Amino acid sequence: MTQDAARILRQPLSGLPKRLTGLGEGDLRSLLAYETEHENRLAVRQIIGNYLTGINHPEN
């Protein structure tokens, strides 16, 4: 597991503002599992980074 993935897993996702939780905790954990098992790591990391910064996620 990458350091970024470990850091993300330690964060309380339920505590993020609603507008940042477009993917949901299960989706983020699925992305992290995918990131560790597949070669398309850069794209997955970009999605995770977007999730954490609230980029490209609609207001709920």
Summary of the structure (lengths in Angstrom):
residues: 60
radius of gyration: 11.0
end to end distance: 30.8
largest distance: 32.0
contacts: 138
relative contact order: 0.21
helix: 67%
strand: 0%
